Amino acid sequence: MSNETEKVDSTGCDEPAAVRLARNERGQLELRRGPEADPIAPVRLARCFPWSLRERYISIRDKDGEELVLLESLDGIEPETRALIEQELDQQEFIPQIITVDNVDDDYEVMAWKVRTDRGPIELQVKSNDDIRQLDDGRVIIKDHAGGKFEVPDLSRLDPRSRRLIEDHLG
Amino acid sequence: MSVAVDSQTEHAEPGAVLPGSIKVLLEDRLGEPTAFALADVAPSGRFGQAWVALGDGHLAVADLNGADGPQLRLTPLESNVELEILEGVGSSRFRVVRDGKLAEELRFSQRQAKRFSQLLRRGQTHIRGQEQGEQPETPTGPEQEEKFCDKCGRLIPDWAEACPRCLQKRRILWRLLSFAWPYKRWLIIGMGSALAVTLLQLVPPKLTQLLIDHVLQEPKPGTPPERDLLWTLITALSGKPGTAHRPDLLWPLIAGLGCIVVLRVGFQYLRLNRLARLSELMTHDLRTAAFAHLQKLSLTFFNKKPTGHLISRITHDTDRLWDFVAFGIVELVMSSVVVVGIAVILFLEEPVLAALTMIPIPIGVVLTYFHTVAIRRFFHRLWTKWSRMTSVLSDAIPGVRVVKAFRQEDREVARFTGRSQAFVGDAMDLHAEWTSYWPKVMFLMNLGTLIIWGYAGPKIIKGTDHLTLGTFVMFLGYVWMFYGPIEQLGMMNRMFQRAATSAQRVFEVLDTQPTIYTKSSAVPHPRIAGSVTFEDVCFSYDGVKRVLEDVSFHVDAGQMIGLAGPSGGGKTTMVNLICRFYDVIEGRIFIDGTDVRDLDLYELRSQIGVVLQEPYLFRGTIAENIAYGNERVDMATIITASKAANAHDFIVGFPDGYDTVVGERGQTLSGGERQRISIARAILSNPRILILDEATSSVDSKTEMKIQEAIDRLVKGRTTFAIAHRLSTLRKADRLVILDKGKIVEQGTHEELLTKEDGLYAKLHTTQTELQSMFAV
């Protein structure tokens, strides 16, 4: 076995310029791999690294979850398609970013967190400290009772009170 | 824009209650909605409000996200309408497609997902009903949801039936004490002794005062001796009532002090001893009651609560209650008695000085309260950091070969050092907290002393006031007694909180009624023949996702049925229902023509034998494990069963033979060996219905043959349900039932199913034979 890096792109990423997406009347995304190809609908999008490398490696999959296209990045993609991808990813994702923590009521097992997020203020019901996790890069993810996720992008840049409240409850 | 919140919905979880204004708007057009859900994310991606409701053959959307007030849009639910949910990451979209065109798209967050999936199901049922020209059926079945408290709107933790926040703590604590009632003699002795200790504690400083003022020195002229109740009493008893100076009472009073010391020690012993023993017995009762009740409960309960939580309720929570009953309650009562008692004595003597002396007390209580809160915070932080640090150890030590092979020693050391440093950082905060707390309390206590000196000193020197040296010394004596109570009272709130929560968690187990039980009208059925019928059976574990839908089939007694199909198809669920671990939500299951719900549960299960993929062996000898469930069998029967299970030879091969201890920390057995022991167990119990759940997977082929041989013997004459992924093992089955996504897709013998070329079974079979021939080369 040789130690040299393989020259072939082993991820099998597709040529971005040929990929076309459109929205059909049903509101579904339709994929065309080249001008002559038949459209495939519906297709869904997924990020391969939703936390660590958001903007790269976007997978286009059919309704059964089988990959049709893997885009290494959105550069070089036809502008309309790119806009559609960005719009769709934005629509299917919902991870509010916490700006301030106003209050944490932790007298009982289930905690009530009053927070302000970039999507508006909300009260979270958090089942236990295990649902408040810090990633190695300093981000904190809070999971509410229903499994919804809320993100603190950088704990060290929060105001001191919010930071203290989060640090006290890290699981 | 936001909508005025109705007072009744103020506390409810968003989406659980339809706001009044929306209700009015909808009822105008739809009548009472049959289902509704809140789309809580606006198209912009911010939190918003749009309500979706079903009623009167229409789907209505009341959209509040627009700038100009609520908008109502209606879609008639006819056959040209399709409803779908597009799941996303954190938010999903509910879509209405009419005539192939997107008509509505609404975003909702995770917390509304359950209500939307219910709405979708009802809407789809309605549309289907329209297509078939029938009346739409009303969906039934339990719809389990997370519960929210009516009073405060908070989520009720899944172990609790009622909101722990709003539940009356006092009622729970009374109930806890009712467990102490069988031991009331000890309770009364313990409590009485505690009270005696406390009251006796109050006497010495008072006696010291009398000793100084009336025995050691001449009382000041003008002090009427009758002023002091205790002194009046003492002089009256000694036969010279009303005398102020009595040096002759020195020795009797010293003796009195001695008696008090002895009595106090005695009562202290009684208190600690009786209460500790009492609460030990009491928690034993609680623990065993909880465990016994737990064993009666249905599997549904166990699915809802993680095993760890249940274990901690029986161990940790009852232990906490022991602590509370044995020491907590008494300490609190005693502390209160001490504070009140001293206050009464001091105020009777010297109201002004008493008031001054007691100033530090409320400060101390508040200080302690905040101290406990902070300490709890720091401990939590420390605990988190500690487990982060130890996780490096539990990674790197068992994985040391990988670490060395990839030359990651330095990285692991750096990781460990970093986390240890983080721990030390928080530990420093903790030490800063508690080391500064004690000096503060000490200072307060000394402040009390200084106040007394400052107030009383000048007065005593002047000698004009009635304040005596004895009173002064008495005050000094009492001020140090506030020490303990301050600590206790500061921690009171938290202690009650914890005890009440623990008690609730234990009572919760005791109060849960098993959902599956033997009806009083159950028909005795000592020996079933073994025919099984499923009639339109539907089942769901969570009330949302159906894992079985309209499953119907019949098995004659003694037949062998193979269950196959992709994982998640519902095979294991089916056998769970036969064992009646759960009850169906729709349809019926018959055994010998009797609904399983009308059979005696104990009788039913005693005639069902189960062999699982990963058999569970309890800690005990192999013989005990084989005889599990049939304790009164002789050794010969055990050997016969083991021989039939092809287990005898390897068992005797162990140095300890049938007496080999297995289970946790016992002899390690291979998968195939465990499997054969569990087959022997099934053979011994001689069931009429046998369930084999993946009994031959994950063993090598030689072992598989041995197991298969054993199974063939076991199956004879019994109704058998065999689940298998390896289809070759199902060849002997009289009939195969193929399940996919909760439905029966095919039925028939092996040969019949193979002839259907497009059939699922034929496909599965081809794939497997191909795989086998590939590896056979």
Interface residues (C-beta under 8 A of the other chain):
Chain A: E25 R26 G27 R44 P50 D90 Q91 Q92 E93 F94 I95 D107 Y108 E109 V110 A112 R119 G120 P121 I122 Q125 K127 N129 D144 H145 A146 G147 G148 K149 E167 D168 H169 L170 G171
Chain B: E13 V41 G45 R46 F47 L86 G88 V89 G90 S91 S92 R93 R95 V97 G100 K101 L102 E105 R107 S109 Q110 R111 Q112 A113 K114 E146 R154 L155 I156 P157 D158 P164 R165 R377 H380 R381 T384 Q497 T501
